[in-house]
């Protein structure tokens, strides 16, 4: 008696989906086996058989392989690199060797002959307004400060009047100056301290001046020089540049240049040296292109990159 399966095939033929399912199983069984072995669901065949192999199904990521390779390597220390010889540091750009004493004397003699009584370019009424003007001149031009303080000093020329005016009004007057908000705060702060600790007067002492809000060493030196006639050197960007270019007082920072100037400037020129140098740097020995043809001291200057002479 023929089977039901045989009768069905004889009548309907081979079932196509059955054949396709069988082909799918032939493909999936090996892949599933590798998957199960990879994630250690089944034990690895080489472990049970004792076969030693370097790279299993997980390849170089296999921890056994990596461990075996690490043990087989011989670690040798690399020879230390030879240290490069220490080279002498190059001098800072524009830093010249110091001028000798006769040359320094001749420089200031020429400055004095050309302008016997130099003056600063900040406008002020008294010592207090001088201090305020110098504080406001930080990172600002003298012309810009003069424009802003003209109306301010007419109504507030003492610490008491400035304090009564208030920070908001001071800020409105100096709005055209850079950093005006912080500077207005400092002006009110130094006014308060002058009233509380110095009886509203400007102290004739650098340490006392520096203790005031917004007053640094350079500002204190300017006030001591102009208000009290001290031979101080207020080193700004112009004086720093000239001192290094010419060889008058080379130094790597502002304090070094200030100390070099104190030592190198002849005593008889000490009072006005600060103004001569500032004015010379502002109008002649400029930062980008110094006007060497118009320079009074070009023959004494040690600057190598002089501009063309007439």
Residue pairs with C-beta under 8 A, 6 or more apart in sequence:
2 10
9 15
33 42
34 57
36 42
37 44
37 45
37 57
38 57
38 58
44 56
44 57
45 51
46 52
46 53
46 56
54 65
54 68
54 69
55 62
55 65
56 62
56 64
56 65
58 65
59 65
60 66
92 244
92 252
94 241
94 244
94 245
94 303
95 244
95 250
95 252
96 244
96 245
96 246
96 247
96 250
96 302
96 303
96 304
97 247
97 250
97 302
98 247
98 248
98 249
98 250
98 260
98 264
99 107
99 246
99 247
99 248
99 264
99 300
99 302
103 247
103 300
104 248
104 264
104 265
104 266
105 266
106 297
106 300
107 246
107 248
107 297
107 300
108 265
108 266
108 269
108 273
108 276
109 269
110 296
110 297
111 118
111 269
111 272
111 273
111 276
111 280
111 296
111 297
112 269
112 272
112 276
114 296
115 276
115 279
117 272
118 272
118 275
118 276
118 279
119 275
120 142
120 222
120 226
120 275
120 278
121 142
121 143
121 146
122 130
122 133
122 134
122 137
122 142
122 145
122 146
123 133
123 146
123 149
123 150
123 153
124 130
124 132
124 133
124 153
125 153
125 157
126 157
126 158
127 201
127 202
127 223
127 227
128 157
128 158
128 159
128 162
128 194
128 202
129 149
129 153
129 157
130 202
130 223
130 226
130 227
131 190
131 202
131 209
131 212
131 215
131 219
131 223
131 227
132 149
132 153
132 162
132 187
132 190
133 145
133 146
133 149
134 219
134 222
134 223
135 183
135 186
135 187
135 190
135 214
135 215
135 219
136 145
136 148
136 149
136 174
136 177
136 183
136 187
137 145
138 179
138 183
138 214
138 219
139 178
139 179
140 177
140 178
140 179
144 176
144 177
145 177
147 176
148 173
148 174
148 175
148 176
148 177
149 173
149 174
151 173
152 170
152 173
152 174
155 161
155 165
156 162
156 164
156 165
156 170
158 200
159 190
159 191
159 192
159 194
159 195
159 200
160 191
160 195
160 200
162 170
162 187
162 188
162 191
163 188
163 191
163 192
163 195
166 188
167 184
167 185
167 187
167 188
170 184
170 187
170 188
171 180
171 181
171 184
174 180
174 183
174 184
177 183
182 214
183 214
185 213
186 213
186 214
187 214
189 212
189 213
189 214
190 212
190 213
190 214
190 215
193 211
193 212
193 213
194 200
194 201
194 202
194 212
198 208
202 209
202 223
202 227
203 209
204 224
204 227
204 228
206 217
206 220
206 221
206 224
206 232
209 215
209 219
209 220
209 223
209 224
210 216
210 217
210 220
217 255
217 258
218 234
218 235
218 236
218 254
219 234
221 230
221 232
221 233
221 234
221 235
221 258
221 274
222 232
222 234
222 274
224 230
224 232
225 231
225 232
225 234
225 271
225 274
229 271
231 265
231 267
231 270
231 271
231 273
232 274
233 239
233 257
233 258
233 261
233 262
233 265
233 273
233 274
234 274
235 243
235 254
235 255
235 257
235 258
235 261
236 278
237 281
237 287
238 277
238 278
238 280
238 281
238 282
238 285
239 257
239 261
239 274
239 277
239 278
239 281
240 251
240 254
240 257
241 281
241 285
241 287
242 248
242 277
242 280
242 281
242 285
243 249
243 250
243 251
243 257
243 260
243 261
243 277
244 250
244 251
244 257
245 285
245 290
245 301
245 302
245 303
246 285
246 297
246 300
246 301
246 302
246 303
247 301
247 302
248 261
248 264
249 257
249 260
249 261
249 263
249 264
249 265
250 257
250 260
251 257
251 258
251 259
251 260
261 273
265 273
269 276
280 296
283 291
284 290
284 291
284 294
284 295
284 296
285 291
285 295
289 307
290 303
290 306
290 307
291 307
292 298
292 301
292 303
292 306
292 307
292 308
292 309
293 307
293 308
293 309
293 310
295 301
298 306
298 309
